Amino acid sequence: MATQTQKKVTSKMNVRFGEHLHALRKAKELSLREMAELCSLDNSNISKIEHGKFDIQLSTIVELAKGLGVHPRELLDYDFE
Amino acid sequence: MATQTQKKVTSKMNVRFGEHLHALRKAKELSLREMAELCSLDNSNISKIEHGKFDIQLSTIVELAKGLGVHPRELLDYDFE
């Protein structure tokens, strides 16, 4: 069971990932709807991920990468500190 | 609900990730026990991940990176095709 501190660390991490995802999508000039059409995620879930609501799974990272047309490692290419 | 094909794709992806994780750990000359001591995962879970048993979450990817002393993007730096 995750402790309170672990939950806080995870949610900060999810928000940071969401910010990076949002920046990548904007750089590609894709709307949520356009990105959703390029992968198997719907636009409301992509929006929730951008707002740090989920501790997403590897399979979702791979789908997000497909939607953006980038290699999955790009989704983790930011400062984690 | 994931379809049968999505489940097959996810499990192949998890096995591939596990192989990459195993190679990274070997390159660092770390045993499962030594790696477990450097992060908040236990050695049996790391072993299961290496055998593709889980569709792991972002927080686990970050812990694995801590255990290996690498940036999280390294965990996804392999050929996904």
Backbone of each chain as nested JSON, in Angstrom:
{
  "chains": [
    {"id": "A", "residues": [
      {"number": 1, "name": "MET", "atoms": {"N": [0.88, -1.201, 0.0], "CA": [0.0, 0.0, 0.0], "C": [0.916, 1.25, 0.0]}},
      {"number": 2, "name": "ALA", "atoms": {"N": [0.617, 2.22, -0.936], "CA": [1.462, 3.421, -1.027], "C": [1.214, 4.299, 0.204]}},
      {"number": 3, "name": "THR", "atoms": {"N": [2.295, 4.799, 0.8], "CA": [2.138, 5.704, 1.957], "C": [1.652, 7.064, 1.449]}},
      {"number": 4, "name": "GLN", "atoms": {"N": [1.261, 7.932, 2.406], "CA": [0.816, 9.286, 2.05], "C": [1.891, 10.003, 1.239]}},
      {"number": 5, "name": "THR", "atoms": {"N": [3.175, 9.89, 1.716], "CA": [4.256, 10.601, 1.024], "C": [4.409, 10.062, -0.394]}},
      {"number": 6, "name": "GLN", "atoms": {"N": [4.335, 8.69, -0.518], "CA": [4.493, 8.112, -1.863], "C": [3.369, 8.622, -2.762]}},
      {"number": 7, "name": "LYS", "atoms": {"N": [2.145, 8.737, -2.207], "CA": [1.014, 9.21, -3.026], "C": [1.289, 10.639, -3.478]}},
      {"number": 8, "name": "LYS", "atoms": {"N": [1.829, 11.473, -2.564], "CA": [2.116, 12.875, -2.916], "C": [3.18, 12.924, -4.006]}},
      {"number": 9, "name": "VAL", "atoms": {"N": [4.231, 12.088, -3.869], "CA": [5.33, 12.076, -4.849], "C": [4.771, 11.65, -6.206]}},
      {"number": 10, "name": "THR", "atoms": {"N": [3.912, 10.61, -6.198], "CA": [3.356, 10.096, -7.458], "C": [2.491, 11.158, -8.12]}},
      {"number": 11, "name": "SER", "atoms": {"N": [1.676, 11.871, -7.305], "CA": [0.778, 12.827, -7.975], "C": [1.585, 13.998, -8.541]}},
      {"number": 12, "name": "LYS", "atoms": {"N": [2.681, 14.411, -7.846], "CA": [3.527, 15.503, -8.378], "C": [4.154, 15.042, -9.701]}},
      {"number": 13, "name": "MET", "atoms": {"N": [4.544, 13.768, -9.726], "CA": [5.185, 13.2, -10.912], "C": [4.179, 13.138, -12.069]}},
      {"number": 14, "name": "ASN", "atoms": {"N": [2.945, 12.78, -11.75], "CA": [1.926, 12.689, -12.801], "C": [1.608, 14.06, -13.382]}},
      {"number": 15, "name": "VAL", "atoms": {"N": [1.603, 15.079, -12.519], "CA": [1.345, 16.454, -12.989], "C": [2.489, 16.894, -13.905]}},
      {"number": 16, "name": "ARG", "atoms": {"N": [3.712, 16.563, -13.513], "CA": [4.898, 16.941, -14.308], "C": [4.858, 16.245, -15.674]}},
      {"number": 17, "name": "PHE", "atoms": {"N": [4.496, 14.939, -15.654], "CA": [4.38, 14.192, -16.925], "C": [3.305, 14.846, -17.799]}},
      {"number": 18, "name": "GLY", "atoms": {"N": [2.185, 15.207, -17.179], "CA": [1.083, 15.832, -17.928], "C": [1.491, 17.137, -18.583]}},
      {"number": 19, "name": "GLU", "atoms": {"N": [2.292, 17.93, -17.855], "CA": [2.777, 19.205, -18.412], "C": [3.655, 18.943, -19.634]}},
      {"number": 20, "name": "HIS", "atoms": {"N": [4.515, 17.92, -19.517], "CA": [5.417, 17.581, -20.636], "C": [4.599, 17.093, -21.835]}},
      {"number": 21, "name": "LEU", "atoms": {"N": [3.619, 16.237, -21.562], "CA": [2.758, 15.712, -22.633], "C": [2.046, 16.869, -23.34]}},
      {"number": 22, "name": "HIS", "atoms": {"N": [1.519, 17.802, -22.565], "CA": [0.807, 18.965, -23.121], "C": [1.742, 19.773, -24.031]}},
      {"number": 23, "name": "ALA", "atoms": {"N": [2.989, 19.973, -23.55], "CA": [3.969, 20.752, -24.333], "C": [4.283, 20.032, -25.65]}},
      {"number": 24, "name": "LEU", "atoms": {"N": [4.435, 18.692, -25.592], "CA": [4.716, 17.923, -26.812], "C": [3.56, 18.056, -27.808]}},
      {"number": 25, "name": "ARG", "atoms": {"N": [2.331, 17.964, -27.293], "CA": [1.149, 18.04, -28.17], "C": [1.059, 19.422, -28.828]}},
      {"number": 26, "name": "LYS", "atoms": {"N": [1.311, 20.468, -28.015], "CA": [1.266, 21.842, -28.545], "C": [2.35, 22.036, -29.616]}},
      {"number": 27, "name": "ALA", "atoms": {"N": [3.54, 21.457, -29.348], "CA": [4.64, 21.602, -30.32], "C": [4.269, 20.953, -31.652]}},
      {"number": 28, "name": "LYS", "atoms": {"N": [3.428, 19.91, -31.581], "CA": [2.981, 19.213, -32.802], "C": [1.736, 19.893, -33.393]}},
      {"number": 29, "name": "GLU", "atoms": {"N": [1.255, 20.929, -32.71], "CA": [0.049, 21.649, -33.143], "C": [-1.139, 20.693, -33.365]}},
      {"number": 30, "name": "LEU", "atoms": {"N": [-1.291, 19.788, -32.389], "CA": [-2.415, 18.838, -32.448], "C": [-3.449, 19.206, -31.385]}},
      {"number": 31, "name": "SER", "atoms": {"N": [-4.721, 19.173, -31.763], "CA": [-5.764, 19.322, -30.754], "C": [-5.924, 17.976, -30.041]}},
      {"number": 32, "name": "LEU", "atoms": {"N": [-6.632, 17.95, -28.91], "CA": [-6.889, 16.69, -28.206], "C": [-7.607, 15.715, -29.144]}},
      {"number": 33, "name": "ARG", "atoms": {"N": [-8.581, 16.243, -29.906], "CA": [-9.366, 15.391, -30.806], "C": [-8.486, 14.804, -31.915]}},
      {"number": 34, "name": "GLU", "atoms": {"N": [-7.633, 15.673, -32.484], "CA": [-6.748, 15.192, -33.563], "C": [-5.804, 14.117, -33.036]}},
      {"number": 35, "name": "MET", "atoms": {"N": [-5.244, 14.327, -31.836], "CA": [-4.302, 13.352, -31.255], "C": [-5.04, 12.034, -30.967]}},
      {"number": 36, "name": "ALA", "atoms": {"N": [-6.27, 12.155, -30.455], "CA": [-7.051, 10.949, -30.123], "C": [-7.296, 10.097, -31.369]}},
      {"number": 37, "name": "GLU", "atoms": {"N": [-7.477, 10.772, -32.515], "CA": [-7.735, 10.028, -33.766], "C": [-6.505, 9.233, -34.221]}},
      {"number": 38, "name": "LEU", "atoms": {"N": [-5.325, 9.605, -33.724], "CA": [-4.078, 8.954, -34.167], "C": [-3.662, 7.82, -33.231]}},
      {"number": 39, "name": "CYS", "atoms": {"N": [-4.462, 7.574, -32.18], "CA": [-4.117, 6.479, -31.263], "C": [-5.413, 5.931, -30.671]}},
      {"number": 40, "name": "SER", "atoms": {"N": [-5.309, 4.956, -29.735], "CA": [-6.524, 4.284, -29.255], "C": [-7.025, 4.899, -27.942]}},
      {"number": 41, "name": "LEU", "atoms": {"N": [-6.636, 6.161, -27.653], "CA": [-7.103, 6.829, -26.438], "C": [-8.144, 7.877, -26.825]}},
      {"number": 42, "name": "ASP", "atoms": {"N": [-9.131, 8.134, -25.931], "CA": [-10.078, 9.189, -26.324], "C": [-9.634, 10.538, -25.742]}},
      {"number": 43, "name": "ASN", "atoms": {"N": [-10.151, 11.609, -26.344], "CA": [-9.618, 12.929, -26.026], "C": [-9.813, 13.311, -24.552]}},
      {"number": 44, "name": "SER", "atoms": {"N": [-10.889, 12.793, -23.935], "CA": [-11.098, 13.172, -22.515], "C": [-10.041, 12.494, -21.626]}},
      {"number": 45, "name": "ASN", "atoms": {"N": [-9.635, 11.269, -21.976], "CA": [-8.575, 10.615, -21.185], "C": [-7.229, 11.305, -21.386]}},
      {"number": 46, "name": "ILE", "atoms": {"N": [-6.959, 11.732, -22.632], "CA": [-5.698, 12.445, -22.871], "C": [-5.687, 13.734, -22.045]}},
      {"number": 47, "name": "SER", "atoms": {"N": [-6.831, 14.399, -22.0], "CA": [-6.918, 15.64, -21.217], "C": [-6.682, 15.364, -19.729]}},
      {"number": 48, "name": "LYS", "atoms": {"N": [-7.277, 14.293, -19.211], "CA": [-7.083, 13.949, -17.78], "C": [-5.617, 13.624, -17.505]}},
      {"number": 49, "name": "ILE", "atoms": {"N": [-4.975, 12.927, -18.45], "CA": [-3.55, 12.596, -18.275], "C": [-2.734, 13.896, -18.251]}},
      {"number": 50, "name": "GLU", "atoms": {"N": [-3.084, 14.841, -19.15], "CA": [-2.364, 16.122, -19.18], "C": [-2.529, 16.884, -17.869]}},
      {"number": 51, "name": "HIS", "atoms": {"N": [-3.639, 16.606, -17.169], "CA": [-3.874, 17.285, -15.882], "C": [-3.386, 16.454, -14.693]}},
      {"number": 52, "name": "GLY", "atoms": {"N": [-2.592, 15.415, -14.977], "CA": [-1.942, 14.654, -13.915], "C": [-2.869, 13.765, -13.108]}},
      {"number": 53, "name": "LYS", "atoms": {"N": [-3.995, 13.359, -13.707], "CA": [-5.001, 12.592, -12.951], "C": [-4.645, 11.108, -12.822]}},
      {"number": 54, "name": "PHE", "atoms": {"N": [-3.775, 10.589, -13.683], "CA": [-3.495, 9.133, -13.665], "C": [-2.013, 8.849, -13.485]}},
      {"number": 55, "name": "ASP", "atoms": {"N": [-1.719, 7.724, -12.813], "CA": [-0.367, 7.162, -12.827], "C": [-0.408, 6.145, -13.969]}},
      {"number": 56, "name": "ILE", "atoms": {"N": [-0.111, 6.624, -15.175], "CA": [-0.42, 5.841, -16.367], "C": [0.499, 4.644, -16.531]}},
      {"number": 57, "name": "GLN", "atoms": {"N": [0.025, 3.675, -17.333], "CA": [0.791, 2.458, -17.589], "C": [1.629, 2.585, -18.845]}},
      {"number": 58, "name": "LEU", "atoms": {"N": [2.606, 1.664, -18.978], "CA": [3.509, 1.668, -20.127], "C": [2.709, 1.593, -21.434]}},
      {"number": 59, "name": "SER", "atoms": {"N": [1.673, 0.774, -21.472], "CA": [0.877, 0.63, -22.713], "C": [0.242, 1.969, -23.095]}},
      {"number": 60, "name": "THR", "atoms": {"N": [-0.115, 2.785, -22.114], "CA": [-0.696, 4.107, -22.402], "C": [0.387, 5.065, -22.898]}},
      {"number": 61, "name": "ILE", "atoms": {"N": [1.587, 4.974, -22.317], "CA": [2.702, 5.81, -22.789], "C": [2.959, 5.512, -24.258]}},
      {"number": 62, "name": "VAL", "atoms": {"N": [2.917, 4.214, -24.627], "CA": [3.17, 3.821, -26.015], "C": [2.069, 4.373, -26.934]}},
      {"number": 63, "name": "GLU", "atoms": {"N": [0.807, 4.342, -26.475], "CA": [-0.293, 4.895, -27.278], "C": [-0.16, 6.407, -27.437]}},
      {"number": 64, "name": "LEU", "atoms": {"N": [0.209, 7.101, -26.36], "CA": [0.405, 8.56, -26.429], "C": [1.504, 8.887, -27.444]}},
      {"number": 65, "name": "ALA", "atoms": {"N": [2.575, 8.076, -27.439], "CA": [3.682, 8.298, -28.383], "C": [3.181, 8.121, -29.816]}},
      {"number": 66, "name": "LYS", "atoms": {"N": [2.321, 7.097, -30.007], "CA": [1.734, 6.866, -31.349], "C": [0.91, 8.096, -31.763]}},
      {"number": 67, "name": "GLY", "atoms": {"N": [0.114, 8.615, -30.828], "CA": [-0.729, 9.779, -31.124], "C": [0.072, 11.007, -31.517]}},
      {"number": 68, "name": "LEU", "atoms": {"N": [1.286, 11.105, -30.943], "CA": [2.145, 12.264, -31.221], "C": [3.127, 11.993, -32.36]}},
      {"number": 69, "name": "GLY", "atoms": {"N": [3.222, 10.717, -32.752], "CA": [4.175, 10.36, -33.806], "C": [5.621, 10.494, -33.359]}},
      {"number": 70, "name": "VAL", "atoms": {"N": [5.878, 10.167, -32.078], "CA": [7.251, 10.228, -31.547], "C": [7.624, 8.888, -30.921]}},
      {"number": 71, "name": "HIS", "atoms": {"N": [8.932, 8.676, -30.663], "CA": [9.346, 7.458, -29.965], "C": [8.921, 7.586, -28.496]}},
      {"number": 72, "name": "PRO", "atoms": {"N": [8.476, 6.463, -27.846], "CA": [8.026, 6.528, -26.458], "C": [9.017, 7.19, -25.491]}},
      {"number": 73, "name": "ARG", "atoms": {"N": [10.309, 7.067, -25.743], "CA": [11.283, 7.656, -24.796], "C": [11.126, 9.193, -24.727]}},
      {"number": 74, "name": "GLU", "atoms": {"N": [10.591, 9.805, -25.831], "CA": [10.384, 11.277, -25.832], "C": [9.398, 11.673, -24.716]}},
      {"number": 75, "name": "LEU", "atoms": {"N": [8.468, 10.75, -24.392], "CA": [7.447, 11.055, -23.373], "C": [8.082, 11.191, -21.989]}},
      {"number": 76, "name": "LEU", "atoms": {"N": [9.298, 10.605, -21.841], "CA": [9.976, 10.699, -20.529], "C": [11.209, 11.589, -20.607]}},
      {"number": 77, "name": "ASP", "atoms": {"N": [11.322, 12.357, -21.727], "CA": [12.532, 13.17, -21.919], "C": [12.355, 14.559, -21.311]}},
      {"number": 78, "name": "TYR", "atoms": {"N": [12.321, 14.607, -19.986], "CA": [12.222, 15.898, -19.298], "C": [12.889, 15.756, -17.934]}},
      {"number": 79, "name": "ASP", "atoms": {"N": [12.968, 16.875, -17.199], "CA": [13.674, 16.902, -15.924], "C": [12.773, 16.351, -14.816]}},
      {"number": 80, "name": "PHE", "atoms": {"N": [13.166, 15.215, -14.233], "CA": [12.335, 14.557, -13.215], "C": [12.625, 15.076, -11.803]}},
      {"number": 81, "name": "GLU", "atoms": {"N": [13.639, 15.903, -11.63], "CA": [14.012, 16.34, -10.245], "C": [12.996, 17.291, -9.661]}}
    ]},
    {"id": "B", "residues": [
      {"number": 1, "name": "MET", "atoms": {"N": [-12.617, -1.912, -21.756], "CA": [-12.097, -3.279, -21.598], "C": [-11.191, -3.581, -22.804]}},
      {"number": 2, "name": "ALA", "atoms": {"N": [-9.935, -4.036, -22.511], "CA": [-8.974, -4.322, -23.585], "C": [-9.435, -5.562, -24.353]}},
      {"number": 3, "name": "THR", "atoms": {"N": [-9.359, -5.488, -25.689], "CA": [-9.717, -6.656, -26.5], "C": [-8.613, -7.701, -26.41]}},
      {"number": 4, "name": "GLN", "atoms": {"N": [-8.878, -8.884, -26.916], "CA": [-7.873, -9.966, -26.92], "C": [-6.606, -9.507, -27.633]}},
      {"number": 5, "name": "THR", "atoms": {"N": [-6.759, -8.819, -28.779], "CA": [-5.573, -8.399, -29.531], "C": [-4.783, -7.37, -28.724]}},
      {"number": 6, "name": "GLN", "atoms": {"N": [-5.544, -6.425, -28.077], "CA": [-4.824, -5.408, -27.288], "C": [-4.037, -6.086, -26.174]}},
      {"number": 7, "name": "LYS", "atoms": {"N": [-4.656, -7.141, -25.556], "CA": [-3.961, -7.85, -24.454], "C": [-2.691, -8.486, -24.978]}},
      {"number": 8, "name": "LYS", "atoms": {"N": [-2.787, -9.086, -26.196], "CA": [-1.593, -9.762, -26.763], "C": [-0.513, -8.713, -27.031]}},
      {"number": 9, "name": "VAL", "atoms": {"N": [-0.927, -7.56, -27.584], "CA": [0.056, -6.506, -27.914], "C": [0.722, -6.024, -26.623]}},
      {"number": 10, "name": "THR", "atoms": {"N": [-0.091, -5.828, -25.576], "CA": [0.44, -5.324, -24.3], "C": [1.421, -6.324, -23.696]}},
      {"number": 11, "name": "SER", "atoms": {"N": [1.066, -7.631, -23.78], "CA": [1.969, -8.588, -23.115], "C": [3.291, -8.698, -23.866]}},
      {"number": 12, "name": "LYS", "atoms": {"N": [3.225, -8.581, -25.23], "CA": [4.479, -8.632, -26.012], "C": [5.33, -7.405, -25.648]}},
      {"number": 13, "name": "MET", "atoms": {"N": [4.665, -6.281, -25.439], "CA": [5.361, -5.046, -25.104], "C": [6.011, -5.171, -23.722]}},
      {"number": 14, "name": "ASN", "atoms": {"N": [5.282, -5.799, -22.787], "CA": [5.823, -5.947, -21.429], "C": [7.035, -6.864, -21.41]}},
      {"number": 15, "name": "VAL", "atoms": {"N": [6.987, -7.911, -22.258], "CA": [8.129, -8.83, -22.339], "C": [9.344, -8.08, -22.901]}},
      {"number": 16, "name": "ARG", "atoms": {"N": [9.108, -7.27, -23.927], "CA": [10.181, -6.502, -24.571], "C": [10.799, -5.517, -23.57]}},
      {"number": 17, "name": "PHE", "atoms": {"N": [9.922, -4.859, -22.8], "CA": [10.411, -3.909, -21.779], "C": [11.254, -4.664, -20.75]}},
      {"number": 18, "name": "GLY", "atoms": {"N": [10.768, -5.83, -20.355], "CA": [11.483, -6.635, -19.363], "C": [12.867, -7.047, -19.843]}},
      {"number": 19, "name": "GLU", "atoms": {"N": [12.956, -7.398, -21.136], "CA": [14.264, -7.779, -21.705], "C": [15.222, -6.586, -21.654]}},
      {"number": 20, "name": "HIS", "atoms": {"N": [14.687, -5.401, -21.971], "CA": [15.517, -4.18, -21.959], "C": [15.967, -3.861, -20.539]}},
      {"number": 21, "name": "LEU", "atoms": {"N": [15.041, -3.999, -19.591], "CA": [15.362, -3.745, -18.181], "C": [16.465, -4.705, -17.714]}},
      {"number": 22, "name": "HIS", "atoms": {"N": [16.325, -5.972, -18.07], "CA": [17.311, -6.996, -17.688], "C": [18.696, -6.633, -18.24]}},
      {"number": 23, "name": "ALA", "atoms": {"N": [18.709, -6.205, -19.527], "CA": [19.99, -5.845, -20.159], "C": [20.627, -4.636, -19.453]}},
      {"number": 24, "name": "LEU", "atoms": {"N": [19.799, -3.648, -19.086], "CA": [20.32, -2.466, -18.383], "C": [20.939, -2.876, -17.041]}},
      {"number": 25, "name": "ARG", "atoms": {"N": [20.213, -3.767, -16.306], "CA": [20.693, -4.202, -14.985], "C": [22.022, -4.956, -15.113]}},
      {"number": 26, "name": "LYS", "atoms": {"N": [22.096, -5.84, -16.126], "CA": [23.334, -6.622, -16.339], "C": [24.495, -5.682, -16.698]}},
      {"number": 27, "name": "ALA", "atoms": {"N": [24.18, -4.678, -17.518], "CA": [25.234, -3.731, -17.925], "C": [25.793, -2.977, -16.709]}},
      {"number": 28, "name": "LYS", "atoms": {"N": [24.922, -2.798, -15.697], "CA": [25.339, -2.109, -14.47], "C": [25.952, -3.102, -13.467]}},
      {"number": 29, "name": "GLU", "atoms": {"N": [25.949, -4.397, -13.847], "CA": [26.467, -5.469, -12.978], "C": [25.801, -5.436, -11.597]}},
      {"number": 30, "name": "LEU", "atoms": {"N": [24.477, -5.276, -11.607], "CA": [23.706, -5.268, -10.364], "C": [22.89, -6.557, -10.262]}},
      {"number": 31, "name": "SER", "atoms": {"N": [22.902, -7.168, -9.086], "CA": [22.0, -8.308, -8.859], "C": [20.611, -7.732, -8.592]}},
      {"number": 32, "name": "LEU", "atoms": {"N": [19.574, -8.577, -8.621], "CA": [18.206, -8.12, -8.289], "C": [18.188, -7.524, -6.885]}},
      {"number": 33, "name": "ARG", "atoms": {"N": [18.888, -8.19, -5.954], "CA": [18.898, -7.731, -4.552], "C": [19.571, -6.359, -4.437]}},
      {"number": 34, "name": "GLU", "atoms": {"N": [20.711, -6.216, -5.131], "CA": [21.433, -4.928, -5.072], "C": [20.568, -3.81, -5.655]}},
      {"number": 35, "name": "MET", "atoms": {"N": [19.9, -4.086, -6.776], "CA": [19.054, -3.067, -7.414], "C": [17.888, -2.704, -6.498]}},
      {"number": 36, "name": "ALA", "atoms": {"N": [17.296, -3.731, -5.869], "CA": [16.15, -3.51, -4.978], "C": [16.534, -2.586, -3.82]}},
      {"number": 37, "name": "GLU", "atoms": {"N": [17.782, -2.714, -3.352], "CA": [18.234, -1.872, -2.22], "C": [18.349, -0.393, -2.629]}},
      {"number": 38, "name": "LEU", "atoms": {"N": [18.447, -0.155, -3.925], "CA": [18.647, 1.232, -4.4], "C": [17.337, 1.911, -4.768]}},
      {"number": 39, "name": "CYS", "atoms": {"N": [16.213, 1.182, -4.608], "CA": [14.921, 1.792, -4.931], "C": [13.86, 1.172, -4.021]}},
      {"number": 40, "name": "SER", "atoms": {"N": [12.593, 1.556, -4.204], "CA": [11.56, 1.093, -3.259], "C": [10.813, -0.144, -3.782]}},
      {"number": 41, "name": "LEU", "atoms": {"N": [11.447, -0.883, -4.726], "CA": [10.815, -2.11, -5.244], "C": [11.535, -3.314, -4.648]}},
      {"number": 42, "name": "ASP", "atoms": {"N": [10.81, -4.436, -4.453], "CA": [11.555, -5.591, -3.934], "C": [12.014, -6.481, -5.084]}},
      {"number": 43, "name": "ASN", "atoms": {"N": [13.034, -7.306, -4.788], "CA": [13.701, -8.034, -5.879], "C": [12.751, -8.973, -6.626]}},
      {"number": 44, "name": "SER", "atoms": {"N": [11.752, -9.515, -5.924], "CA": [10.854, -10.45, -6.642], "C": [9.982, -9.685, -7.641]}},
      {"number": 45, "name": "ASN", "atoms": {"N": [9.58, -8.455, -7.309], "CA": [8.8, -7.665, -8.268], "C": [9.646, -7.247, -9.467]}},
      {"number": 46, "name": "ILE", "atoms": {"N": [10.921, -6.89, -9.19], "CA": [11.798, -6.515, -10.307], "C": [11.944, -7.716, -11.244]}},
      {"number": 47, "name": "SER", "atoms": {"N": [12.088, -8.902, -10.651], "CA": [12.229, -10.111, -11.474], "C": [10.965, -10.35, -12.317]}},
      {"number": 48, "name": "LYS", "atoms": {"N": [9.794, -10.164, -11.695], "CA": [8.529, -10.363, -12.451], "C": [8.422, -9.349, -13.597]}},
      {"number": 49, "name": "ILE", "atoms": {"N": [8.864, -8.117, -13.329], "CA": [8.818, -7.087, -14.376], "C": [9.752, -7.5, -15.519]}},
      {"number": 50, "name": "GLU", "atoms": {"N": [10.942, -8.027, -15.147], "CA": [11.903, -8.469, -16.186], "C": [11.324, -9.612, -17.02]}},
      {"number": 51, "name": "HIS", "atoms": {"N": [10.384, -10.36, -16.443], "CA": [9.767, -11.477, -17.178], "C": [8.44, -11.06, -17.838]}},
      {"number": 52, "name": "GLY", "atoms": {"N": [8.214, -9.722, -17.897], "CA": [7.06, -9.213, -18.647], "C": [5.712, -9.476, -18.021]}},
      {"number": 53, "name": "LYS", "atoms": {"N": [5.696, -9.648, -16.678], "CA": [4.44, -10.027, -16.004], "C": [3.5, -8.826, -15.776]}},
      {"number": 54, "name": "PHE", "atoms": {"N": [4.05, -7.614, -15.809], "CA": [3.203, -6.45, -15.475], "C": [3.192, -5.404, -16.59]}},
      {"number": 55, "name": "ASP", "atoms": {"N": [2.06, -4.7, -16.724], "CA": [1.998, -3.48, -17.538], "C": [2.253, -2.345, -16.535]}},
      {"number": 56, "name": "ILE", "atoms": {"N": [3.531, -2.059, -16.328], "CA": [3.897, -1.24, -15.167], "C": [3.491, 0.224, -15.333]}},
      {"number": 57, "name": "GLN", "atoms": {"N": [3.408, 0.922, -14.188], "CA": [3.029, 2.321, -14.167], "C": [4.251, 3.223, -14.217]}},
      {"number": 58, "name": "LEU", "atoms": {"N": [3.986, 4.507, -14.527], "CA": [5.056, 5.503, -14.634], "C": [5.854, 5.57, -13.321]}},
      {"number": 59, "name": "SER", "atoms": {"N": [5.158, 5.518, -12.186], "CA": [5.859, 5.61, -10.889], "C": [6.837, 4.442, -10.723]}},
      {"number": 60, "name": "THR", "atoms": {"N": [6.506, 3.282, -11.263], "CA": [7.41, 2.127, -11.182], "C": [8.594, 2.315, -12.123]}},
      {"number": 61, "name": "ILE", "atoms": {"N": [8.344, 2.886, -13.314], "CA": [9.443, 3.167, -14.243], "C": [10.453, 4.099, -13.572]}},
      {"number": 62, "name": "VAL", "atoms": {"N": [9.927, 5.102, -12.854], "CA": [10.8, 6.069, -12.177], "C": [11.614, 5.368, -11.067]}},
      {"number": 63, "name": "GLU", "atoms": {"N": [10.976, 4.443, -10.329], "CA": [11.698, 3.705, -9.282], "C": [12.774, 2.801, -9.88]}},
      {"number": 64, "name": "LEU", "atoms": {"N": [12.443, 2.135, -10.997], "CA": [13.428, 1.273, -11.668], "C": [14.633, 2.111, -12.104]}},
      {"number": 65, "name": "ALA", "atoms": {"N": [14.363, 3.311, -12.623], "CA": [15.451, 4.194, -13.07], "C": [16.334, 4.57, -11.874]}},
      {"number": 66, "name": "LYS", "atoms": {"N": [15.697, 4.823, -10.716], "CA": [16.455, 5.121, -9.493], "C": [17.345, 3.948, -9.118]}},
      {"number": 67, "name": "GLY", "atoms": {"N": [16.781, 2.747, -9.195], "CA": [17.535, 1.542, -8.853], "C": [18.745, 1.327, -9.74]}},
      {"number": 68, "name": "LEU", "atoms": {"N": [18.617, 1.779, -10.995], "CA": [19.713, 1.597, -11.951], "C": [20.627, 2.821, -12.018]}},
      {"number": 69, "name": "GLY", "atoms": {"N": [20.163, 3.925, -11.411], "CA": [20.962, 5.158, -11.468], "C": [21.003, 5.764, -12.854]}},
      {"number": 70, "name": "VAL", "atoms": {"N": [19.865, 5.641, -13.584], "CA": [19.783, 6.229, -14.936], "C": [18.557, 7.15, -15.019]}},
      {"number": 71, "name": "HIS", "atoms": {"N": [18.515, 7.982, -16.077], "CA": [17.328, 8.819, -16.286], "C": [16.185, 7.913, -16.772]}},
      {"number": 72, "name": "PRO", "atoms": {"N": [14.933, 8.172, -16.322], "CA": [13.799, 7.32, -16.714], "C": [13.671, 7.096, -18.231]}},
      {"number": 73, "name": "ARG", "atoms": {"N": [14.04, 8.072, -19.034], "CA": [13.888, 7.88, -20.505], "C": [14.732, 6.699, -21.003]}},
      {"number": 74, "name": "GLU", "atoms": {"N": [15.843, 6.374, -20.265], "CA": [16.686, 5.234, -20.669], "C": [15.876, 3.926, -20.665]}},
      {"number": 75, "name": "LEU", "atoms": {"N": [14.876, 3.87, -19.743], "CA": [14.076, 2.648, -19.597], "C": [13.232, 2.391, -20.855]}},
      {"number": 76, "name": "LEU", "atoms": {"N": [13.009, 3.478, -21.635], "CA": [12.199, 3.326, -22.855], "C": [13.056, 3.488, -24.102]}},
      {"number": 77, "name": "ASP", "atoms": {"N": [14.4, 3.464, -23.915], "CA": [15.304, 3.711, -25.05], "C": [15.645, 2.405, -25.764]}},
      {"number": 78, "name": "TYR", "atoms": {"N": [14.641, 1.833, -26.444], "CA": [14.887, 0.606, -27.215], "C": [13.888, 0.581, -28.368]}},
      {"number": 79, "name": "ASP", "atoms": {"N": [14.035, -0.424, -29.237], "CA": [13.226, -0.506, -30.45], "C": [11.849, -1.1, -30.124]}},
      {"number": 80, "name": "PHE", "atoms": {"N": [10.801, -0.308, -30.277], "CA": [9.442, -0.756, -29.925], "C": [8.753, -1.503, -31.062]}},
      {"number": 81, "name": "GLU", "atoms": {"N": [9.354, -1.501, -32.259], "CA": [8.651, -2.123, -33.401], "C": [8.631, -3.641, -33.333]}}
    ]}
  ]
}
